[in-house]
């Protein structure tokens, strides 16, 4: 009989599923192996949808600084590449991204994304200042594309551990791509970074259950068979949109 | 008060334009802010003073090559964005609620090259948007990319026809046809089975939406007795043939042109609304 003020009426009969780390890996393997999606194709889809979600969370007109600057921090693996594609689309959407990409993936697939950003004249920082005030003053927000569900959260090496310490102290909003970096995919982190916005890709992860900030689902491409197989119960995207606020 | 200027001044920024430019405190702030503000003002000036450029065939091919060679885009990346633009344009011109036939069947005809690949991606997104596409893909290239795109469609329960339906069957069954047969590389004679396909398309009364170039048209001069599509979705930039387009809807799609490339070829692209991947030109 207790109704908390936060409780929403369910819009669908079946609730949206939050995936575990192993389920995320299984779904992705199936997409690549059985459904023959290409990895660059998926990263493009995710990065594009991510950028659109960011424009919904922080429309150009809502930014407080004179220039629509934002900092995109990219890790070494897929999550980082998604960040690169996201930065490129944000540039197309008239934002002014700056990228910090300290450890670049050696895979040529990911290197292409770097060149694409460089050729869009997107600046790359050579190091992340530890003086947080510099970041607060220069950028409207930070996009956290450091670590994704593929990383082992227990083994966060340098320079990422240090970067996360810095990010925990910024006053400007953090937008995390897919999973807040440093969090366990299956459980929210008690002392991890605290993003204002989370953009879950494809389907939300278990650690996002009860996420108190703005939560978006981005990426509209999942074949219906996979949706049924994993009982994802994804919400209906409006019209031709590829992002929905959860 | 430290800001972006300070970051530039400390020499933290390295751009593709060369690190040496950014060693001076005052200069870098100005140069760096120019990187962004110049492009925006340039675009505003261009759309006010000039109209969008219509490309010749060679120019279109050069731009394509540059996108892949210098800008390092992959075909599957750009094809995904192009196909999404096509599906989005089609949804705007022929919204689900407006369709006369139920179920919302659509015929997507895919040719033997990249235009066909765009069509496959378009079909997949149309399915996700709630349409019921069927694909006719009579000549499939051996490249892995096209096989993958085909599998992606098949796995979305998109049916592949074995032969081109007659014009009257198309009119009865489908709400509209997406023509993804030939694109901007098309030259010379139309090989079968596409000759027959195009003559059927000339007889149908349901609308045809052409991807990039109405198939069979000369890429620069058009084709007075060729198909007359209702919609044209120009990708990247319109080609000269589009001057001869007389249909109701002309959309621009393929929102991925880097500002530097746009400037180099003086494309004078319009400002797409918000995050839309299509712009209605007429």
Interface residues (C-beta under 8 A of the other chain):
Chain A: X34 X35 X36 X37 X38 X40 X41 X44 X45 X48 X51 X52 X55 X67 X69 X92 X93 X94 X96 X98 X111 X112 X115 X116 X118 X119 X120 X121 X123 X124 X125 X126 X127 X129 X133 X134 X137 X138 X220 X221 X223 X224 X225 X239 X240
Chain B: X1 X2 X3 X4 X6 X7 X11 X12 X13 X14 X15 X16 X17 X32 X33 X35 X36 X39 X40 X70 X71 X72 X73 X74 X76 X77 X80 X81 X87 X88 X91 X124 X128 X129 X145 X147 X148 X149 X151 X152 X155 X156 X157 X255 X256 X258 X259 X260 X274 X275
